[in-house]
Amino acid sequence: MAEIKSTALQGGFGRTQRRDAWWVENLPVWILLGGFGIYATLRAFKGDFFQTGPYLSPFYSPLIDADHHIWKWSPALLILIFPLGFRMTCYYYRKAYYRAFFADPPACAVGEPLGRKYKGETKFPFILQNLHRYFFYFALIFIVFLWKDTIEAFWYEGHFFVGVGSLVFLVNIILLSLYTFSCHSWRHLVGGKLDCFSCSVANQSRHGLWKKFSFLNERHMVFAWCSLVSVGFADFYVWMVASGLIKDIRLL
């Protein structure tokens, strides 16, 4: 059997025998994920311009204690830990931000910073990544609320309504649903944990579902990025309309 040798070189950060621009794949992570983190943090703590007409920002859904009877800070801070936790513990995002922000490693076959001892996800805080499946359960609940918000975005003052914001919400919830249901945890629940697909009729049915969701799972990275942009844009659109900087155009 031929011996496979690593192209990573010992002795320094970034050392490699790779001749391609390996660092380019980290650019969208720095720009999109880093930019989204800054934007979402500012919007969550600001706590205003989150609702207008039939539109409720997805950052604030479900809306809890908007009048500050109990909680004096932004209502977004009561719920964002769950969708944020779902994304931060996501298997794909972990690979992306470990490479881009922690250089652990910066890319395949590229040297890491000296003196680092790999401990995987067995020590705090990275051991918390194992909570991903539980954040997934909460994500399912949030998907229900966001679908409710989307339906309400097509109903205004007692009449069927279609505005630009309605379509923004519709695209966003479709992408969020695809991201959620392409998750490895969902694929595992549907049928991935079964040892025998042919042992019963029920298992055969679950095998069919498993194959369908495996198709989505193969595109999980695409849904992760598209839904990140769409949820940020949906909040931005509500912010702009609520603040009066732009006007929502009624299409129907």
Secondary structure, DSSP 8 states (H G I E B T S, - for coil): -------B-SSSTT-B---S-GGGGGHHIIIIIHHHHHHHHHHHHH--S-EETTEE-GGG-S---TT-SS--S-GGGGTTHHHHHHHHT-HHHHHHHHHHHH-SSSSTT----TT----TTSSTTGGGGGGHHHHHHHHHHHHHHHHHHHHHTTEETTEE--BHHHHHHHHHHHHHHHHHHTSHHHHIIIIIT-S-SSSSHHHHHHHHHHHHHHHHHTTHHHHHHHHHHHHHHHHHHHHHHHTTSS---B--
